[in-house]
Amino acid sequence: MAYHHGDLRRALLDEAVRTIQMDGLHALTLRAVGQRLKVSRTALYRHFADKSALLSAVAGEGFVMLRTQLAAAWEAGGGGVAGFDEMGRAYVRFAVANPSHYRVMFGGFVAEREPDPELAREATAAFQTLVDAIVAQQQAGLLRRDPPQRLADYIWSIVHGIAMLAIDGHFQHHCTDVEDLVAFAVERIRTGTAAVAD
């Protein structure tokens, strides 16, 4: 697919995501992306210094998308218990719908000599969405008073595990319905983290 005009950075990101989805991360090189779009190396390097910079941009975009979808799920559920359950569902749905982004976000493929500050900001902001929802529920007396960060790590570990197994196709071997499993998981998270009477 040749690139003709418009936003070259956007086109490079889209082609990188497409390459990862179709051929795997090992097939992604800056040069190959440029060749597919028929743009010069000079034009490429104006936007991304190397493959790691391109992957950082893909991961950063993924965290923005994830944060947006988690916040929308919280709002759509009206906050509280329902909103929190919706966030769990939204997290796994995001991963299943965007496996290329998700693999780059959490696969350890971004190997910067120095951490990319923008990527770090976006990753932190996405995680903070979960922490903020936990704090809101604690203040409403709905969740245990455990440290919010610890609760967030625990909950994230569960939904992340489901998400990775889902995008790697492991549930197909067991004929497991991902949506049913997520519903089961969010119910167990809720019962396991619910506030206890004094």
HELIX and SHEET records of a PDB file:
HELIX    1   1 LEU A    8  ASP A   23  1                                  16    
HELIX    2   2 LEU A   25  ALA A   27  5                                   3    
HELIX    3   3 LEU A   30  LEU A   37  1                                   8    
HELIX    4   4 ARG A   41  HIS A   47  1                                   7    
HELIX    5   5 LYS A   51  ALA A   76  1                                  26    
HELIX    6   6 GLY A   80  ALA A   97  1                                  18    
HELIX    7   7 PRO A   99  PHE A  106  1                                   8    
HELIX    8   8 PRO A  117  GLN A  139  1                                  23    
HELIX    9   9 PRO A  148  ILE A  167  1                                  20    
HELIX   10  10 HIS A  170  HIS A  174  5                                   5    
HELIX   11  11 VAL A  178  THR A  193  1                                  16    
END                                                                             
